[in-house]
């Protein structure tokens, strides 16, 4: 077994940007009961792809475990990179295929999402199912805030840390 760790962070897109909010492979729509002022809390994440910090951190953890680089080395960086506009789940599936072509398979993973919003606990089971299906192994999802400290605590963005075990096949 080999272990890898990954990290990702993105700032929230400005209100009115039209960016969708994707985290842990799930779309987080604005709830029907949400006031117009609170709707800005569901603005998407800035990034070249969908900005899914959970998926991106997990990608880095998987690649690090197999010593196959990182998300930037596989998907590129910038608006015209291979990964531009891609959803995190699609990127994860591509990474799993890349691992397999190099003789590795995911065995287990965990992702900790750090931020004030959205409330991950309300959809934790869905998030675990989406990430587990994409990776092909159990993935646990936890969430925490930073008690109003730092950029995540101020609500400026969101981050994730992931750990993954891979096996040689």
Helices and strands as residue ranges (DSSP letters): E 2-11, E 22-23, E 26-27, H 36-39, G 40-42, H 53-65, H 71-75, H 88-101, E 104-114, G 120-123, H 124-135, E 138-144, H 150-153, E 157-168
